[in-house]
Amino acid sequence: MKKENFEYTDYISSIHRCGRIGLSIALLMLLAAPFVFSLITGAEIQWNGFLKASVAVLIIYIPSCIVEYLIYVPLLGPGASYLAFITGNITNLKLPCAFNARDIAHAEVGTKENEIISTLSVATSSLVTMVVIFIGVLLLIPLTPVLSNPVLKPAFDNVIPALFGALGYQYFRKSIRLTLIPLLFMTLLCVIIPSLVNSTSFMIIACGAIAIAAGFLFYRKGWIK
């Protein structure tokens, strides 16, 4: 039996090929949705309103997409990034899963191991998400009294903060001194200007720049290694 050797370059090439095909199909399906609905229902598309709505959405999401690409791709690698951008829910689910898997495997960002582990973790997360959503749809009506219970509402409202608090602490504790500067600055800024809470993608750039500057200064001072 012939033993085949794993070639990382071939693996990356196949990842980019499949990723580009998948993204193209997903993009075409998104763009085709309003036209398919119009064809099925017989409703006429108001092109003036369609273009105005599209421009309003693009103004917001094009800069956000550029920022997310620059931030997430170096952390996840190409394979996990393609999967994450197609399936969505990156910040809330895919990124925490990839970070946790990387920490368990003791892989470093930018390595081949991190790329493969991130791809496997995001793929697993996507499959589990679809299964959970499928089960949730089936149980939506029976569970409605429980989900709408006012006693449980505070718990549901704080799921995301609890998730990111636990995830962030794993990294904050590695260098509390370095963490305090961007954390305090962003907290103070969001308190002064509450609307910035909804501009996460843009605030990540500012927070990252502050953290990099503080890290460089602390390194030069010998406070961190």
CYANA upper distance limits for C-alpha pairs under 8 A (distance plus 0.5 A):
  6 PHE  CA     11 TYR  CA      8.45
  7 GLU  CA     11 TYR  CA      6.79
  8 TYR  CA     12 ILE  CA      6.68
  8 TYR  CA    112 LYS  CA      8.41
  9 THR  CA     13 SER  CA      6.67
 10 ASP  CA     14 SER  CA      6.70
 11 TYR  CA     15 ILE  CA      6.68
 12 ILE  CA     16 HIS  CA      6.72
 12 ILE  CA     78 PRO  CA      8.31
 12 ILE  CA     79 GLY  CA      8.30
 13 SER  CA     17 ARG  CA      6.67
 14 SER  CA     18 CYS  CA      6.53
 15 ILE  CA     19 GLY  CA      6.29
 15 ILE  CA     78 PRO  CA      7.71
 15 ILE  CA     79 GLY  CA      6.21
 16 HIS  CA     20 ARG  CA      6.44
 16 HIS  CA     78 PRO  CA      7.64
 16 HIS  CA     79 GLY  CA      7.92
 17 ARG  CA     21 ILE  CA      6.85
 18 CYS  CA     22 GLY  CA      6.54
 19 GLY  CA     23 LEU  CA      6.52
 19 GLY  CA     79 GLY  CA      7.80
 19 GLY  CA     82 TYR  CA      5.87
 19 GLY  CA     83 LEU  CA      7.98
 20 ARG  CA     24 SER  CA      6.52
 20 ARG  CA     82 TYR  CA      8.38
 21 ILE  CA     25 ILE  CA      6.72
 22 GLY  CA     26 ALA  CA      6.65
 22 GLY  CA     86 ILE  CA      8.07
 23 LEU  CA     27 LEU  CA      6.50
 23 LEU  CA     82 TYR  CA      7.80
 23 LEU  CA     86 ILE  CA      6.84
 24 SER  CA     28 LEU  CA      6.63
 25 ILE  CA     29 MET  CA      6.66
 26 ALA  CA     30 LEU  CA      6.75
 26 ALA  CA     86 ILE  CA      7.34
 27 LEU  CA     31 LEU  CA      6.71
 28 LEU  CA     32 ALA  CA      6.41
 29 MET  CA     33 ALA  CA      6.61
 31 LEU  CA     35 PHE  CA      8.42
 32 ALA  CA     36 VAL  CA      6.60
 33 ALA  CA     37 PHE  CA      6.71
 34 PRO  CA     38 SER  CA      6.57
 35 PHE  CA     39 LEU  CA      6.61
 35 PHE  CA     45 ILE  CA      8.42
 36 VAL  CA     40 ILE  CA      6.65
 37 PHE  CA     41 THR  CA      6.45
 37 PHE  CA     42 GLY  CA      8.43
 37 PHE  CA     43 ALA  CA      8.37
 38 SER  CA     42 GLY  CA      5.86
 38 SER  CA     43 ALA  CA      5.40
 38 SER  CA     44 GLU  CA      6.78
 38 SER  CA     45 ILE  CA      7.31
 39 LEU  CA     43 ALA  CA      7.63
 45 ILE  CA     50 PHE  CA      7.88
 46 GLN  CA     50 PHE  CA      6.53
 47 TRP  CA     51 LEU  CA      6.48
 48 ASN  CA     52 LYS  CA      6.81
 49 GLY  CA     53 ALA  CA      6.53
 50 PHE  CA     54 SER  CA      6.59
 51 LEU  CA     55 VAL  CA      6.62
 52 LYS  CA     56 ALA  CA      6.78
 53 ALA  CA     57 VAL  CA      6.78
 54 SER  CA     58 LEU  CA      6.53
 55 VAL  CA     59 ILE  CA      6.58
 56 ALA  CA     60 ILE  CA      7.34
 57 VAL  CA     61 TYR  CA      6.63
 58 LEU  CA     62 ILE  CA      5.94
 59 ILE  CA     63 PRO  CA      7.75
 60 ILE  CA     64 SER  CA      7.16
 61 TYR  CA     65 CYS  CA      6.32
 62 ILE  CA     66 ILE  CA      6.79
 63 PRO  CA     67 VAL  CA      6.72
 64 SER  CA     68 GLU  CA      6.61
 64 SER  CA    201 SER  CA      6.34
 64 SER  CA    202 PHE  CA      7.59
 65 CYS  CA     69 TYR  CA      6.52
 66 ILE  CA     70 LEU  CA      6.80
 67 VAL  CA     71 ILE  CA      6.73
 67 VAL  CA    201 SER  CA      6.88
 67 VAL  CA    202 PHE  CA      7.62
 67 VAL  CA    205 ILE  CA      8.08
 68 GLU  CA     72 TYR  CA      6.17
 68 GLU  CA     73 VAL  CA      8.45
 68 GLU  CA    201 SER  CA      7.13
 69 TYR  CA     73 VAL  CA      6.18
 70 LEU  CA     74 PRO  CA      7.59
 71 ILE  CA     75 LEU  CA      7.47
 72 TYR  CA     76 LEU  CA      6.47
 72 TYR  CA     81 SER  CA      7.57
 73 VAL  CA     77 GLY  CA      5.73
 73 VAL  CA     78 PRO  CA      6.87
 73 VAL  CA     81 SER  CA      6.21
 74 PRO  CA    109 VAL  CA      8.16
 74 PRO  CA    110 GLY  CA      7.35
 75 LEU  CA    109 VAL  CA      6.69
 75 LEU  CA    110 GLY  CA      7.76
 76 LEU  CA     80 ALA  CA      6.07
 76 LEU  CA     81 SER  CA      6.35
 76 LEU  CA     95 LEU  CA      8.17
 76 LEU  CA     98 ALA  CA      7.61
 76 LEU  CA    109 VAL  CA      8.46
 76 LEU  CA    114 ASN  CA      8.03
 76 LEU  CA    115 GLU  CA      6.93
 76 LEU  CA    118 SER  CA      6.32
 76 LEU  CA    119 THR  CA      8.10
 77 GLY  CA     81 SER  CA      6.51
 77 GLY  CA    110 GLY  CA      7.84
 77 GLY  CA    114 ASN  CA      8.05
 77 GLY  CA    115 GLU  CA      5.50
 77 GLY  CA    118 SER  CA      7.73
 77 GLY  CA    119 THR  CA      8.24
 78 PRO  CA     82 TYR  CA      6.65
 78 PRO  CA    115 GLU  CA      7.75
 79 GLY  CA     83 LEU  CA      7.04
 79 GLY  CA    115 GLU  CA      7.46
 79 GLY  CA    116 ILE  CA      8.11
 79 GLY  CA    118 SER  CA      8.23
 79 GLY  CA    119 THR  CA      5.72
 80 ALA  CA     84 ALA  CA      6.41
 80 ALA  CA    115 GLU  CA      7.81
 80 ALA  CA    118 SER  CA      6.09
 80 ALA  CA    119 THR  CA      4.56
 80 ALA  CA    120 LEU  CA      8.06
 80 ALA  CA    121 SER  CA      8.46
 80 ALA  CA    122 VAL  CA      6.28
 80 ALA  CA    123 ALA  CA      7.86
 81 SER  CA     85 PHE  CA      6.47
 81 SER  CA    119 THR  CA      8.36
 82 TYR  CA     86 ILE  CA      6.73
 83 LEU  CA     87 THR  CA      6.56
 83 LEU  CA    119 THR  CA      8.20
 83 LEU  CA    122 VAL  CA      7.38
 83 LEU  CA    123 ALA  CA      7.29
 84 ALA  CA     88 GLY  CA      5.94
 84 ALA  CA     89 ASN  CA      7.87
 84 ALA  CA     90 ILE  CA      6.33
 84 ALA  CA     94 LYS  CA      6.91
 84 ALA  CA    122 VAL  CA      7.22
 85 PHE  CA     90 ILE  CA      7.72
 87 THR  CA    126 SER  CA      7.30
 89 ASN  CA     93 LEU  CA      6.30
 89 ASN  CA     94 LYS  CA      7.01
 90 ILE  CA     94 LYS  CA      5.10
 90 ILE  CA     95 LEU  CA      6.08
 91 THR  CA     95 LEU  CA      6.02
 91 THR  CA     96 PRO  CA      7.79
 92 ASN  CA     96 PRO  CA      7.54
 92 ASN  CA    160 ILE  CA      7.56
 93 LEU  CA     97 CYS  CA      6.74
 93 LEU  CA    125 SER  CA      8.12
 94 LYS  CA     98 ALA  CA      6.71
 94 LYS  CA    121 SER  CA      8.45
 94 LYS  CA    122 VAL  CA      6.05
 94 LYS  CA    125 SER  CA      7.12
 94 LYS  CA    126 SER  CA      8.36
 95 LEU  CA     99 PHE  CA      6.59
 95 LEU  CA    122 VAL  CA      8.39
 96 PRO  CA    100 ASN  CA      6.54
 96 PRO  CA    167 LEU  CA      7.39
 97 CYS  CA    101 ALA  CA      6.63
 97 CYS  CA    121 SER  CA      6.67
 97 CYS  CA    122 VAL  CA      7.19
 97 CYS  CA    125 SER  CA      7.53
 98 ALA  CA    102 ARG  CA      6.56
 98 ALA  CA    117 ILE  CA      7.96
 98 ALA  CA    118 SER  CA      5.41
 98 ALA  CA    119 THR  CA      8.38
 98 ALA  CA    121 SER  CA      6.05
 98 ALA  CA    122 VAL  CA      6.75
 99 PHE  CA    103 ASP  CA      6.69
 99 PHE  CA    118 SER  CA      8.27
100 ASN  CA    104 ILE  CA      6.72
101 ALA  CA    105 ALA  CA      6.70
101 ALA  CA    117 ILE  CA      7.26
101 ALA  CA    118 SER  CA      7.57
101 ALA  CA    121 SER  CA      6.96
102 ARG  CA    106 HIS  CA      6.34
102 ARG  CA    107 ALA  CA      5.73
102 ARG  CA    108 GLU  CA      7.88
102 ARG  CA    114 ASN  CA      6.82
102 ARG  CA    117 ILE  CA      7.03
102 ARG  CA    118 SER  CA      7.41
103 ASP  CA    107 ALA  CA      7.01
105 ALA  CA    117 ILE  CA      8.45
107 ALA  CA    111 THR  CA      7.84
107 ALA  CA    113 GLU  CA      6.56
107 ALA  CA    114 ASN  CA      5.86
108 GLU  CA    113 GLU  CA      8.08
108 GLU  CA    114 ASN  CA      6.53
109 VAL  CA    114 ASN  CA      6.39
110 GLY  CA    114 ASN  CA      7.03
110 GLY  CA    115 GLU  CA      7.73
111 THR  CA    115 GLU  CA      6.98
112 LYS  CA    116 ILE  CA      6.89
113 GLU  CA    117 ILE  CA      6.53
114 ASN  CA    118 SER  CA      6.29
115 GLU  CA    119 THR  CA      6.69
116 ILE  CA    120 LEU  CA      6.77
117 ILE  CA    121 SER  CA      6.60
118 SER  CA    122 VAL  CA      6.54
119 THR  CA    123 ALA  CA      6.51
120 LEU  CA    124 THR  CA      6.57
121 SER  CA    125 SER  CA      6.52
122 VAL  CA    126 SER  CA      6.58
123 ALA  CA    127 LEU  CA      6.84
124 THR  CA    128 VAL  CA      6.62
125 SER  CA    129 THR  CA      6.47
126 SER  CA    130 MET  CA      6.81
127 LEU  CA    131 VAL  CA      6.85
128 VAL  CA    132 VAL  CA      6.60
129 THR  CA    133 ILE  CA      6.54
130 MET  CA    134 PHE  CA      6.56
131 VAL  CA    135 ILE  CA      6.71
132 VAL  CA    136 GLY  CA      6.42
133 ILE  CA    137 VAL  CA      6.59
134 PHE  CA    138 LEU  CA      6.96
135 ILE  CA    139 LEU  CA      6.71
136 GLY  CA    140 LEU  CA      6.10
139 LEU  CA    143 LEU  CA      6.42
140 LEU  CA    144 THR  CA      6.44
143 LEU  CA    147 LEU  CA      6.65
144 THR  CA    148 SER  CA      6.48
145 PRO  CA    149 ASN  CA      6.62
146 VAL  CA    152 LEU  CA      8.42
147 LEU  CA    152 LEU  CA      7.74
147 LEU  CA    153 LYS  CA      8.19
148 SER  CA    152 LEU  CA      8.17
148 SER  CA    153 LYS  CA      7.65
149 ASN  CA    153 LYS  CA      7.01
150 PRO  CA    154 PRO  CA      8.27
152 LEU  CA    156 PHE  CA      7.06
153 LYS  CA    157 ASP  CA      6.66
154 PRO  CA    158 ASN  CA      6.86
155 ALA  CA    159 VAL  CA      6.90
158 ASN  CA    162 ALA  CA      6.53
159 VAL  CA    163 LEU  CA      6.63
160 ILE  CA    164 PHE  CA      6.71
161 PRO  CA    165 GLY  CA      6.28
162 ALA  CA    166 ALA  CA      6.69
163 LEU  CA    167 LEU  CA      6.69
164 PHE  CA    168 GLY  CA      6.14
165 GLY  CA    169 TYR  CA      6.57
166 ALA  CA    170 GLN  CA      7.39
167 LEU  CA    171 TYR  CA      7.93
168 GLY  CA    172 PHE  CA      6.54
169 TYR  CA    173 ARG  CA      6.41
170 GLN  CA    174 LYS  CA      7.69
171 TYR  CA    175 SER  CA      8.02
172 PHE  CA    176 ILE  CA      6.13
172 PHE  CA    179 THR  CA      6.21
175 SER  CA    179 THR  CA      6.67
176 ILE  CA    180 LEU  CA      6.66
177 ARG  CA    181 ILE  CA      7.98
178 LEU  CA    182 PRO  CA      8.34
178 LEU  CA    211 ALA  CA      7.63
178 LEU  CA    214 ALA  CA      7.16
178 LEU  CA    215 GLY  CA      6.90
178 LEU  CA    218 PHE  CA      8.23
179 THR  CA    183 LEU  CA      6.56
179 THR  CA    211 ALA  CA      8.00
180 LEU  CA    184 LEU  CA      6.23
181 ILE  CA    185 PHE  CA      6.59
181 ILE  CA    210 ILE  CA      8.23
181 ILE  CA    211 ALA  CA      7.89
181 ILE  CA    214 ALA  CA      7.93
182 PRO  CA    186 MET  CA      6.47
182 PRO  CA    207 CYS  CA      6.24
182 PRO  CA    208 GLY  CA      8.45
182 PRO  CA    210 ILE  CA      6.40
182 PRO  CA    211 ALA  CA      6.31
183 LEU  CA    187 THR  CA      6.55
184 LEU  CA    188 LEU  CA      6.53
185 PHE  CA    189 LEU  CA      6.58
186 MET  CA    190 CYS  CA      6.56
186 MET  CA    207 CYS  CA      7.46
187 THR  CA    191 VAL  CA      6.70
188 LEU  CA    192 ILE  CA      6.72
189 LEU  CA    193 ILE  CA      6.44
189 LEU  CA    194 PRO  CA      8.38
189 LEU  CA    196 LEU  CA      8.43
190 CYS  CA    194 PRO  CA      5.35
190 CYS  CA    195 SER  CA      7.79
190 CYS  CA    196 LEU  CA      6.30
190 CYS  CA    197 VAL  CA      6.63
195 SER  CA    199 SER  CA      8.01
196 LEU  CA    200 THR  CA      7.81
196 LEU  CA    203 MET  CA      8.03
199 SER  CA    203 MET  CA      6.69
200 THR  CA    204 ILE  CA      6.60
201 SER  CA    205 ILE  CA      7.65
202 PHE  CA    206 ALA  CA      7.49
203 MET  CA    207 CYS  CA      6.55
204 ILE  CA    208 GLY  CA      6.33
205 ILE  CA    209 ALA  CA      6.60
206 ALA  CA    210 ILE  CA      6.76
207 CYS  CA    211 ALA  CA      6.66
208 GLY  CA    212 ILE  CA      6.58
209 ALA  CA    213 ALA  CA      6.62
210 ILE  CA    214 ALA  CA      6.52
211 ALA  CA    215 GLY  CA      6.40
212 ILE  CA    216 PHE  CA      6.59
213 ALA  CA    217 LEU  CA      6.73
214 ALA  CA    218 PHE  CA      6.55
215 GLY  CA    219 TYR  CA      6.49
215 GLY  CA    224 ILE  CA      8.29
216 PHE  CA    220 ARG  CA      6.70
217 LEU  CA    221 LYS  CA      6.73
218 PHE  CA    222 GLY  CA      6.58
218 PHE  CA    223 TRP  CA      5.61
218 PHE  CA    224 ILE  CA      6.34
219 TYR  CA    223 TRP  CA      6.45
219 TYR  CA    224 ILE  CA      5.73
219 TYR  CA    225 LYS  CA      6.69
